[in-house]
Structure formats: C-alpha cells, structure tokens
Amino acid sequence: MMYLVIDACFGGTGIRDKYNGGYIKPNDLPLSNNTIITLKEWLTKYNNEFFEGYSDIVEINKLDNEGIKILLEISKELNNTAKIEYFSDAKTKLLQSN
C-alpha cells in the first residue's frame, strides 16, 4: 500500500510520499497521460496563486476542489492501491483523505 499526499507546494510534483518523504514523479506511477497533464496544469495555476500571495480565496477554493478531483482520479487509476490525502498549500491544512 502506498501512502500519498496530493499537494501543490511550490517546487513539488503534486504527489508526495507521505511516510518516506519526497515527491514522486507522476510518470513513475501508472497514471494516464490525461491525468498527468491535468496535474501539471493544476500545479501551474496553483503556483500562480502562490506568487499572488494566495489573495483570492474564491480561486483558492476552486483550485482545492480541482485538486480533490485529481486525487479521486489518481485513486481510481491506481486501483485503490494507495491511501491518498489532499493538502491545501494555501490553507496549510489537510482537506480530504480517501
């Protein structure tokens, strides 16, 4: 069983190993190209908000909801072989786990 955290922390890949630390490259997991592209696009948008100082709470909520959808898709693609949590970098808290 893998234990992963989906987060948009600046400089990360979007997928963190919860217990061993460090980020996992999306291409190292059996994920579809569409999911990897969606993850990278989401990271770019989240990083843009980072540079804006996380000042737009409506956009942050939208991005966090998008991140949770990505979590669900990754969980599905990993055939539920991973325990996955979502961490909101902007809110600095865990929002959901599966």
TORVOKOL-944715 format. One record per residue: residue in one letter; x negated, y negated, z of N, C-alpha, C in turn; residue number from 0. Coordinates in pm, whole numbers. Layout:
# residues N
ATOM r   n_c1   n_c2   n_c3  ca_c1  ca_c2  ca_c3   c_c1   c_c2   c_c3   k
ATOM a      X      Y      Z      X      Y      Z      X      Y      Z NUM
...
//
This chain:
# residues 98
ATOM r   n_c1   n_c2   n_c3  ca_c1  ca_c2  ca_c3   c_c1   c_c2   c_c3   k
ATOM m    -86    118      0      0      0      0    -89   -124      0   0
ATOM m    -58   -214    -92   -127   -343    -97    -46   -443    -16   1
ATOM y   -116   -537     45    -53   -646    119   -100   -775     54   2
ATOM l     -7   -843    -12    -42   -960    -91     34  -1083    -44   3
ATOM v    -24  -1199    -74     42  -1327    -48     40  -1406   -178   4
ATOM i    155  -1452   -219    165  -1541   -334    153  -1682   -277   5
ATOM d     54  -1756   -324     40  -1895   -281    -23  -1977   -392   6
ATOM a     -9  -2108   -379    -64  -2198   -479   -176  -2283   -420   7
ATOM c   -247  -2228   -323   -357  -2302   -262   -457  -2340   -371   8
ATOM f   -500  -2464   -366   -589  -2518   -468   -714  -2432   -482   9
ATOM g   -746  -2396   -604   -865  -2316   -632   -841  -2166   -629  10
ATOM g   -720  -2125   -594   -688  -1982   -588   -631  -1931   -719  11
ATOM t   -604  -1802   -722   -547  -1739   -840   -396  -1724   -830  12
ATOM g   -341  -1753   -712   -199  -1736   -690   -164  -1607   -619  13
ATOM i   -259  -1512   -614   -236  -1384   -548   -353  -1358   -453  14
ATOM r   -322  -1354   -324   -425  -1336   -223   -409  -1202   -154  15
ATOM d   -520  -1138   -122   -521  -1015    -44   -503  -1055    102  16
ATOM k   -392  -1016    161   -359  -1063    297   -460  -1020    402  17
ATOM y   -505   -897    398   -591   -848    506   -739   -847    472  18
ATOM n   -773   -824    347   -914   -821    309   -967   -959    271  19
ATOM g   -877  -1055    256   -916  -1190    220   -951  -1201     74  20
ATOM g   -964  -1320     29   -999  -1346   -109   -881  -1336   -203  21
ATOM y   -904  -1389   -320   -800  -1388   -422   -821  -1275   -520  22
ATOM i   -710  -1226   -573   -710  -1118   -671   -680  -1180   -807  23
ATOM k   -755  -1142   -907   -728  -1189  -1042   -602  -1119  -1092  24
ATOM p   -506  -1196  -1142   -382  -1135  -1191   -406  -1025  -1294  25
ATOM n   -509  -1042  -1376   -539   -941  -1479   -587   -809  -1419  26
ATOM d   -626   -809  -1291   -671   -686  -1225   -553   -604  -1172  27
ATOM l   -433   -657  -1185   -313   -586  -1142   -232   -547  -1266  28
ATOM p   -150   -444  -1254    -68   -403  -1369     53   -495  -1388  29
ATOM l     24   -620  -1427    128   -719  -1448    143   -748  -1597  30
ATOM s    263   -784  -1636    287   -818  -1776    220   -951  -1810  31
ATOM n    192   -968  -1938    134  -1095  -1984    227  -1211  -1952  32
ATOM n    358  -1190  -1965    454  -1297  -1935    446  -1340  -1789  33
ATOM t    433  -1244  -1698    423  -1278  -1556    293  -1351  -1527  34
ATOM i    185  -1308  -1587     56  -1376  -1567     62  -1519  -1620  35
ATOM i    122  -1539  -1736    136  -1673  -1792    223  -1760  -1702  36
ATOM t    336  -1704  -1657    426  -1777  -1567    354  -1817  -1439  37
ATOM l    275  -1725  -1382    199  -1752  -1261    100  -1867  -1284  38
ATOM k     27  -1863  -1395    -72  -1967  -1423     -6  -2103  -1446  39
ATOM e    107  -2104  -1516    178  -2230  -1538    230  -2287  -1406  40
ATOM w    281  -2200  -1319    328  -2243  -1187    214  -2301  -1105  41
ATOM l     98  -2235  -1108    -19  -2286  -1035    -58  -2426  -1083  42
ATOM t    -54  -2446  -1212    -89  -2578  -1268      7  -2685  -1217  43
ATOM k    138  -2654  -1221    238  -2751  -1173    221  -2778  -1024  44
ATOM y    194  -2673   -947    177  -2688   -802     52  -2771   -773  45
ATOM n    -55  -2744   -846   -179  -2821   -827   -159  -2968   -861  46
ATOM n    -77  -2997   -961    -46  -3136   -994     21  -3205   -875  47
ATOM e    111  -3134   -809    175  -3189   -690     75  -3209   -576  48
ATOM f    -21  -3119   -566   -128  -3133   -467   -198  -3267   -485  49
ATOM f   -232  -3299   -611   -302  -3424   -639   -213  -3547   -617  50
ATOM e    -83  -3526   -615     11  -3634   -586     39  -3644   -436  51
ATOM g    -27  -3561   -357    -10  -3564   -212    118  -3499   -163  52
ATOM y    174  -3410   -245    299  -3342   -210    407  -3441   -166  53
ATOM s    418  -3550   -240    509  -3658   -201    653  -3638   -249  54
ATOM d    677  -3549   -344    811  -3529   -399    869  -3398   -347  55
ATOM i    947  -3407   -239   1000  -3287   -173   1095  -3210   -265  56
ATOM v   1165  -3278   -353   1255  -3210   -447   1172  -3121   -540  57
ATOM e   1062  -3173   -591    975  -3096   -679    908  -2981   -602  58
ATOM i    868  -3006   -478    807  -2901   -395    907  -2787   -374  59
ATOM n   1030  -2821   -341   1132  -2717   -321   1152  -2637   -450  60
ATOM k   1156  -2707   -563   1171  -2640   -692   1053  -2545   -717  61
ATOM l    931  -2591   -690    813  -2507   -711    810  -2389   -615  62
ATOM d    851  -2411   -491    855  -2299   -396    959  -2196   -439  63
ATOM n   1073  -2240   -488   1173  -2146   -539   1119  -2068   -658  64
ATOM e   1046  -2137   -744    984  -2071   -859    881  -1968   -811  65
ATOM g    806  -2004   -709    707  -1911   -653    771  -1786   -596  66
ATOM i    886  -1801   -533    957  -1686   -478   1008  -1597   -591  67
ATOM k   1053  -1657   -700   1094  -1578   -817    976  -1501   -875  68
ATOM i    860  -1564   -876    739  -1496   -922    706  -1380   -829  69
ATOM l    719  -1400   -699    698  -1292   -601    788  -1174   -634  70
ATOM l    914  -1199   -660   1008  -1091   -688    971  -1017   -817  71
ATOM e    927  -1090   -917    888  -1028  -1044    762   -943  -1024  72
ATOM i    666   -996   -950    543   -920   -925    575   -793   -846  73
ATOM s    660   -805   -746    700   -688   -668    764   -582   -757  74
ATOM k    849   -626   -846    915   -534   -939    812   -467  -1031  75
ATOM e    719   -545  -1084    620   -491  -1176    521   -398  -1105  76
ATOM l    499   -420   -977    411   -330   -900    489   -212   -844  77
ATOM n    613   -197   -889    699    -86   -847    712    -75   -696  78
ATOM n    720   -190   -631    736   -195   -486    625   -121   -411  79
ATOM t    504   -117   -469    391    -54   -401    311   -156   -318  80
ATOM a    364   -277   -309    295   -381   -233    394   -454   -143  81
ATOM k    348   -490    -27    423   -578     62    376   -718     26  82
ATOM i    469   -804    -17    431   -935    -68    503  -1045     10  83
ATOM e    425  -1145     48    479  -1261    117    457  -1385     30  84
ATOM y    534  -1490     59    516  -1616    -11    478  -1723     90  85
ATOM f    370  -1793     61    324  -1902    147    333  -2032     69  86
ATOM s    405  -2128    126    416  -2261     66    296  -2344    110  87
ATOM d    210  -2376     16     95  -2459     47    138  -2599     91  88
ATOM a    239  -2654     24    285  -2788     56    345  -2796    196  89
ATOM k    419  -2692    235    485  -2690    365    401  -2620    471  90
ATOM t    291  -2561    428    200  -2484    513    273  -2384    603  91
ATOM k    361  -2308    539    430  -2203    616    475  -2091    524  92
ATOM l    493  -1977    585    545  -1860    516    693  -1881    494  93
ATOM l    739  -1858    370    880  -1878    340    958  -1750    323  94
ATOM q    893  -1645    271    965  -1521    246    868  -1406    239  95
ATOM s    915  -1293    281    839  -1170    259    936  -1064    210  96
ATOM n    883   -962    145    972   -854    100    931   -725    163  97
//
